[in-house]
């Protein structure tokens, strides 16, 4: 999961100690957590315990000493910081205050000021849960778009058996992840993208290569990562990732690319082969720099075919979606369709690289999508970022399982 901010609001019930498990589980997923506690909650679990787990001081008072000027109004700051607000456990009291707009402490003030999604996990005695006013307040929360996860039935703190027990950790985390991933349609998907042109060595200082800048592949990798996928980018060009869910592996030759793909492909969901793989490589690679001589006007290099990476990898696919590129200068649809069939790919993204605005080393592209049993779909000229975003929407609509 990409880095998110979750505000955990702990209120005064015996189930407050279970909120520690929630905070620990969120931290393990790489989510940044800020805990806010009511006065009553502090009677069950100390703020220091939550601070130790979350690595942040716990907010307990709207008027406590602040570390900087921008912390002067803590309930506003935390409300703007959070991507999701989680109330766990939620007592009858906090539910009533949220439903009726009462803001008389740091927790209620922050929750009412929060515009991010809210998740409420009630925990209370069965009689309190069934009380008509509580049920009316719960309905008000639902009408306001606040998600309430009803408590479970089981053994209660009072020694009774009934409905009111806080749901288990798995249920809590499942609801939190769904809320956080609502705008991350590729969450849970593992994606590999290749980018740039491979370099086939001639000697220690020279190589056979091509004009691919890697811009299209990088745009596809960034777009997938922003949509929540765990992305591995195999890049032949320099690129520094700033996203935790985008891992970059530097690749040079076609053989190295194939070796790495053989390792990664079985565990992936989507492979996008945007790299321009050299079709040929030298049969012999000189161990020392080849020197020109005065009596030699020509120099011959014997070439041999590189492995067909797309075809080799795609023949091992099971549930994966395999996407290839066809960079053509003539007969675009015909050549791309042949590539789709011969390589066992699911999608071919074809582009005419003879066009100045859609070839190598430019920021725009004009794509035609080729798939089995469908007419080619031509996309207009767009930036490569726009092409990438449109492609992942296309994948989600047509191929995502």
NORRA-V937893 format. One record per residue. N is the residue number from 0. RES is the residue in one small letter. SS is DSSP state (h for helix, s for strand, l for the rest). D_FIRST is the distance of its C-alpha to the first C-alpha in Angstrom with 1 decimal. Layout:
BEGIN
n->(N,N)
res->(RES,RES)
ss->(SS,SS)
d_first->(D_FIRST,D_FIRST)
END
This chain:
BEGIN
n->(0,1,2,3,4,5,6,7,8,9,10,11,12,13,14,15,16,17,18,19,20,21,22,23,24,25,26,27,28,29,30,31,32,33,34,35,36,37,38,39,40,41,42,43,44,45,46,47,48,49,50,51,52,53,54,55,56,57,58,59,60,61,62,63,64,65,66,67,68,69,70,71,72,73,74,75,76,77,78,79,80,81,82,83,84,85,86,87,88,89,90,91,92,93,94,95,96,97,98,99,100,101,102,103,104,105,106,107,108,109,110,111,112,113,114,115,116,117,118,119,120,121,122,123,124,125,126,127,128,129,130,131,132,133,134,135,136,137,138,139,140,141,142,143,144,145,146,147,148,149,150,151,152,153,154,155,156,157,158,159,160,161,162,163,164,165,166,167,168,169,170,171,172,173,174,175,176,177,178,179,180,181,182,183,184,185,186,187,188,189,190,191,192,193,194,195,196,197,198,199,200,201,202,203,204,205,206,207,208,209,210,211,212,213,214,215,216,217,218,219,220,221,222,223,224,225,226,227,228,229,230,231,232,233,234,235,236,237,238,239,240,241,242,243,244,245,246,247,248,249,250,251,252,253,254,255,256,257,258,259,260,261,262,263,264,265,266,267,268,269,270,271,272,273,274,275,276,277,278,279,280,281,282,283,284,285,286,287,288,289,290,291,292,293,294,295,296,297,298,299,300,301,302,303,304,305,306,307,308,309,310,311,312,313,314,315,316,317,318,319,320,321,322,323,324,325,326,327,328,329,330,331,332,333,334,335,336,337,338,339,340,341,342,343,344,345,346,347,348,349,350,351,352,353,354,355,356,357,358,359,360,361,362,363,364,365,366,367,368,369,370,371,372,373,374,375,376,377,378,379,380,381,382,383,384,385,386,387,388,389,390,391,392,393,394,395,396,397,398,399,400)
res->(x,x,x,x,x,x,x,x,x,x,x,x,x,x,x,x,x,x,x,x,x,x,x,x,x,x,x,x,x,x,x,x,x,x,x,x,x,x,x,x,x,x,x,x,x,x,x,x,x,x,x,x,x,x,x,x,x,x,x,x,x,x,x,x,x,x,x,x,x,x,x,x,x,x,x,x,x,x,x,x,x,x,x,x,x,x,x,x,x,x,x,x,x,x,x,x,x,x,x,x,x,x,x,x,x,x,x,x,x,x,x,x,x,x,x,x,x,x,x,x,x,x,x,x,x,x,x,x,x,x,x,x,x,x,x,x,x,x,x,x,x,x,x,x,x,x,x,x,x,x,x,x,x,x,x,x,x,x,x,x,x,x,x,x,x,x,x,x,x,x,x,x,x,x,x,x,x,x,x,x,x,x,x,x,x,x,x,x,x,x,x,x,x,x,x,x,x,x,x,x,x,x,x,x,x,x,x,x,x,x,x,x,x,x,x,x,x,x,x,x,x,x,x,x,x,x,x,x,x,x,x,x,x,x,x,x,x,x,x,x,x,x,x,x,x,x,x,x,x,x,x,x,x,x,x,x,x,x,x,x,x,x,x,x,x,x,x,x,x,x,x,x,x,x,x,x,x,x,x,x,x,x,x,x,x,x,x,x,x,x,x,x,x,x,x,x,x,x,x,x,x,x,x,x,x,x,x,x,x,x,x,x,x,x,x,x,x,x,x,x,x,x,x,x,x,x,x,x,x,x,x,x,x,x,x,x,x,x,x,x,x,x,x,x,x,x,x,x,x,x,x,x,x,x,x,x,x,x,x,x,x,x,x,x,x,x,x,x,x,x,x,x,x,x,x,x,x,x,x,x,x,x,x,x,x,x,x,x,x,x,x,x,x,x,x,x,x,x,x,x,x)
ss->(l,l,l,l,s,s,s,s,s,s,l,l,l,h,h,h,h,h,h,h,h,h,h,h,h,h,h,h,l,l,l,s,s,s,s,s,s,l,l,l,h,h,h,l,l,l,h,h,h,h,h,h,h,h,l,l,l,l,s,l,l,l,l,l,l,l,l,l,h,h,h,l,l,h,h,h,h,h,h,h,h,l,l,s,s,s,s,s,s,s,l,h,h,h,h,h,h,h,h,h,l,l,l,l,l,h,h,h,h,h,h,h,h,l,l,l,s,s,s,s,s,s,l,l,l,h,h,h,h,h,l,h,h,h,h,h,h,h,h,h,h,h,h,l,l,l,s,s,s,l,l,s,s,s,s,l,l,l,l,l,s,s,s,s,s,l,l,l,h,h,h,h,h,h,h,h,h,h,h,h,l,l,l,l,l,l,l,l,l,s,s,s,s,s,s,l,s,l,l,s,s,l,l,l,l,l,s,s,l,l,l,l,l,l,h,h,h,h,h,h,h,h,h,h,h,h,l,l,l,s,s,s,s,s,s,l,l,l,l,l,l,l,l,l,l,s,s,s,s,s,l,l,l,h,h,h,h,h,h,h,h,h,h,h,h,h,h,l,l,s,s,s,s,l,l,s,l,l,l,s,s,s,l,l,l,l,l,l,l,l,l,l,l,l,l,l,l,l,l,l,l,l,s,s,s,l,l,l,h,h,h,h,h,h,l,l,l,l,l,l,s,s,s,s,s,s,s,s,l,l,l,h,h,h,h,h,h,h,h,h,h,h,h,l,l,l,s,s,s,s,s,s,l,l,l,l,l,l,l,l,l,l,l,s,s,l,l,s,s,s,s,l,l,l,l,l,s,s,l,l,l,s,s,h,h,h,h,h,h,h,h,h,h,h,h,h,h,h,l,l,l)
d_first->(0.0,3.8,6.5,8.0,11.4,12.6,16.4,17.7,21.3,23.4,26.9,30.0,29.9,30.3,26.8,25.5,25.2,22.5,20.3,20.1,18.2,15.7,15.3,15.1,12.4,10.2,11.1,10.4,6.7,7.2,7.8,11.3,13.8,17.4,19.8,22.8,25.7,28.9,32.2,32.6,29.1,30.3,33.2,30.9,28.3,28.9,26.7,26.9,24.9,22.0,22.4,22.4,19.0,17.2,19.1,20.3,23.8,23.8,25.3,28.3,30.8,31.2,34.0,32.9,33.5,30.8,29.8,30.2,31.8,28.6,27.9,31.3,29.9,26.9,26.3,25.9,23.7,21.2,21.4,20.5,17.7,15.6,13.1,13.9,16.9,17.2,20.8,21.1,23.9,25.6,29.4,32.1,32.9,29.5,29.3,32.8,32.1,29.0,31.0,34.0,32.7,34.0,32.5,34.5,32.0,28.8,26.5,28.3,28.8,25.2,24.1,26.8,25.9,22.2,21.6,17.9,17.2,18.6,18.2,21.4,21.9,25.7,27.6,31.4,34.7,35.6,38.4,36.3,33.7,36.6,38.4,39.1,38.0,34.6,34.2,35.3,32.8,29.9,31.2,31.3,27.6,26.7,29.0,27.3,24.0,22.6,20.9,22.9,22.0,25.5,26.3,27.3,30.8,31.9,33.7,33.7,34.5,37.9,38.8,38.7,36.8,35.3,32.4,30.6,28.5,24.8,22.6,20.9,17.6,16.1,17.2,15.9,12.3,12.6,13.9,11.4,8.5,11.0,12.0,8.8,8.2,12.0,12.1,9.4,11.8,10.4,7.1,8.0,10.4,11.4,13.7,16.5,18.5,21.8,23.5,26.9,30.2,31.0,33.8,36.5,38.6,42.4,43.1,41.3,41.3,41.3,39.1,39.1,36.3,35.7,34.8,31.1,29.2,25.7,24.9,24.1,21.7,19.9,19.7,18.3,15.6,14.7,14.8,12.5,9.8,10.5,10.3,6.7,8.0,7.9,11.3,14.3,17.1,20.6,22.6,26.3,26.3,25.2,21.7,19.6,15.8,14.5,10.8,8.7,7.3,11.0,13.4,17.1,19.9,23.4,25.8,29.5,31.5,31.1,31.7,28.9,26.6,27.8,27.4,23.7,23.0,24.9,22.6,19.3,20.4,20.8,17.1,16.0,16.0,17.4,19.6,20.9,24.0,24.6,26.4,30.2,31.4,34.9,37.2,39.6,39.8,42.9,44.6,45.5,43.6,46.0,45.4,47.0,47.1,49.4,52.4,54.5,58.2,61.1,62.5,59.4,58.5,56.0,53.3,51.9,48.5,48.2,44.9,43.2,40.5,36.9,35.0,33.7,30.0,28.8,31.4,31.0,27.3,27.5,30.3,27.9,25.4,24.9,22.2,20.7,21.4,23.3,24.0,26.8,28.5,32.3,33.7,37.3,40.4,42.4,42.3,38.6,38.2,40.5,38.9,35.3,36.3,38.0,34.9,32.8,35.3,36.1,32.6,31.2,28.5,27.0,26.9,28.9,28.3,31.8,33.0,36.5,36.2,39.9,39.0,38.6,35.8,33.7,34.2,33.0,32.2,32.0,29.2,30.1,30.2,32.0,30.4,31.9,29.8,31.6,30.7,32.8,35.1,34.2,36.0,34.6,32.5,33.4,31.1,32.8,32.5,29.2,27.3,25.1,22.0,23.4,24.1,20.5,19.2,22.0,21.4,17.9,19.4,22.2,20.1,18.4,21.9,23.8,21.9,18.5,19.0)
END
